[in-house]
Amino acid sequence: MTNAFPRPVDDFEDEFDLDMGYVAAGPGSRPAGDVAGSYPSEETVGGQEEGERPPLQFTPPAVPAATPPYPAGPAESHIPAVAGFNPVGDLVAGASAAFSPPTLGGGGPEVSVPRIAIHVFAERQDTLAAAERAGQDRRLSRATTQIRVGGVAAAVEAYQHEPTPPLIIVECLKDPQTLLWEVDQLAEVCDSGTKVVVIGATNDILLFRELMRRGVSEYLVAPLQPLQLIAAIGGLFSDPAQPFVGRSIAFVGARGGAGASSVAHNTAYAMSERIGANTVIVDYDLPFGTAGLDFNQDPLNGVADALSQPDRLDPVLLDRMMVRCTDKLSLFAAPATLDVDWDISPEAFEEVTTQIRSTAPFVVLDLPHLWSGWMRRTLIAADEVVVVATPDLASLRNAKNMIDLIRQGRPNDAPPRLVLNQVGVPGRPEIPAKDFGAALGVHPSLIIPFDPKVFGAAANNGQMILDSGAKSKAADAFQMLAQIVSRRELPMLAGPKGKGAKGDGRSMFSGLFKKKS
C-alpha cells in the first residue's frame, strides 16, 4: 500500500496548538491503483459489477479454477521481510492520531460499529498491536474483539469446532497464490453471512479483484495502523440509509466558575453566525443551566423531556423541543429547576446525544461541573473535547485528571483542547500559560483575557460577545476557537478593492503557513 504523507511546512507562528487540521483515515483500505472512477463502470469481474460487495459465500470451485496470474514458486520467496522499523507508517499513524478521528470517505459520518463479535488472526507483531489498540477505541466500544496469534490456518482450525462471528480478520504474509488457496480453505468452515477482511503483504490490484470475486469483504495491505483498521471495519457496517450524524464538541470546566458555559455558547454562536454552519447547543446542566439566560430565551424542558423518553425521539419531536435562537442556531435548554431529583441513566444521555447529532452538522455539548457515569461516557464518546480552565492550582489539578482520563479512554484520538479563561485578573497570582500547558502536556489552544465589563454586559443583556463587544479581544478569540473546533474557515467577505472582511482578504489561518522572513 502506498503511504502518502504531507510535505513538511515551516514553523508555525501562532499561539494555539497545531492539531486543528483535518486528516481522514490513513490509506490502506484499498490497494494502490483501485481508485474510484479509474475503471469503466461496465467492466465486471466474476459476474459482479466493479465496486459491488457480494455477501460472503465461500464455496470451493467444483472444478480446478484457472491458474491465477501469479508466478508459481516457493512461498518463502514471496514473503517480504518483516521489519520493526517503518518510518512512513509511523509518520502516517502519528499524523492521523494527532489530527482527527477517522471518517468514511474523508467527509462522511463518524465510524459506528454495532454490537458484534470480531475475531482477529494476525501474524505480524505490529498487526497484533494495531488490532489491540483498535479494539480499545471508543468507536469499537460496542463490539467484542478477540485477538489471536496465527494466520488463516489458525482460523481454519478454530472454526472447525465453533461457529464463526459476524466479522473475521485474517492475516497472510504468503504469496498471492498461497493466499487464495488458504482463503478457499477458510471458506469451507465459514458460516453464511460472515464478513472476512484479509490482511496481506502484496499490493496488487489483480489479487484484490480475485479476493472480491471470492466474496472477501475487504483487503488491506500490511503494515496497518489502528485508524485504518477502524475505518475499514466501520465501512463494512455503515448503512447508506442511516441519518446524517453531526460532529459533537463537548465543553467542560476544570472547576466551577471557569466559564465553560460562556465559552461553549459564544463558540457555538460564532460557528453559526460567522462560519455559517447549522449548530445545536445542548445544555446538560439540568438544575443550573444558563443557556436560556445567555440567549434571552424562555427555558423549555427540551433536554429534560428528551431524556425522559429517549426511545420516542424522532426528527419531528426533536424539532418541537428545540428553541430557534437564529436561523442557524438552535438550543436545547435545561429546565433550570430544583423541583426534580434528576436521576437519569447513562444510556438515556447517549441515546439523546445520538438523536440530536442527526439534526445538525455541529452539536455543542455544554456539560456541568460534576462527575458521574454519564459524564465519563459523554466525554469519551464526543468527537472533540474542550477543557476550560483558569490559571490557578485547582484548575491545574482537575484539568490534569480530566485530560489523563480522556487520553486513556481515547488512545487513537487527539488529546483534549485546553482553553485558558479569565487570564489577567488584576492582583491575582496566576500560573503562566506556558507552565500550565507544560504540566498538562497540552499546549493551550486559546487564551481568553479577563474582561469583566464586556462579559458582564453581555450576560446581563442576554447577548453574545460577538454582538455586545464585536471589537473586543474576546470576540476575536471566540471566532478563532470556532474555526479550530469546526475545522472550517471564516467565509471571505467582499469589500473595497477585493479586500476581505478585515481588509487583507485572507482567513485567520493564512498566517500559519507564511514563511518566516
QUIMOMO-V969392 format. One record per run of one state. SS is the DSSP state (A for helix, B for strand, O for the rest). FROM is the first residue (numbers start at 1). TO is the last residue. If there is no record, write none. Layout:
ss=SS from=FROM to=TO
ss=SS from=FROM to=TO
This chain:
ss=O from=1 to=43
ss=B from=44 to=45
ss=O from=46 to=47
ss=B from=48 to=49
ss=O from=50 to=74
ss=A from=75 to=78
ss=O from=79 to=86
ss=A from=87 to=99
ss=O from=100 to=102
ss=B from=103 to=103
ss=A from=104 to=106
ss=O from=107 to=109
ss=B from=110 to=110
ss=O from=111 to=116
ss=B from=117 to=122
ss=O from=123 to=124
ss=A from=125 to=135
ss=O from=136 to=137
ss=A from=138 to=140
ss=O from=141 to=143
ss=B from=144 to=149
ss=O from=150 to=151
ss=A from=152 to=158
ss=O from=159 to=166
ss=B from=167 to=172
ss=O from=173 to=175
ss=A from=176 to=187
ss=O from=188 to=194
ss=B from=195 to=200
ss=O from=201 to=204
ss=A from=205 to=213
ss=O from=214 to=217
ss=B from=218 to=221
ss=O from=222 to=225
ss=A from=226 to=236
ss=O from=237 to=246
ss=B from=247 to=253
ss=O from=254 to=259
ss=A from=260 to=273
ss=O from=274 to=278
ss=B from=279 to=283
ss=O from=284 to=290
ss=A from=291 to=294
ss=O from=295 to=301
ss=A from=302 to=308
ss=O from=309 to=309
ss=A from=310 to=312
ss=O from=313 to=314
ss=A from=315 to=321
ss=O from=322 to=322
ss=B from=323 to=324
ss=O from=325 to=328
ss=B from=329 to=332
ss=O from=333 to=345
ss=A from=346 to=356
ss=O from=357 to=361
ss=B from=362 to=366
ss=O from=367 to=372
ss=A from=373 to=381
ss=O from=382 to=383
ss=B from=384 to=390
ss=O from=391 to=392
ss=A from=393 to=409
ss=O from=410 to=416
ss=B from=417 to=423
ss=O from=424 to=432
ss=A from=433 to=440
ss=O from=441 to=445
ss=B from=446 to=449
ss=O from=450 to=451
ss=A from=452 to=461
ss=O from=462 to=464
ss=A from=465 to=468
ss=O from=469 to=472
ss=A from=473 to=486
ss=O from=487 to=495
ss=A from=496 to=498
ss=O from=499 to=509
ss=A from=510 to=513
ss=O from=514 to=517
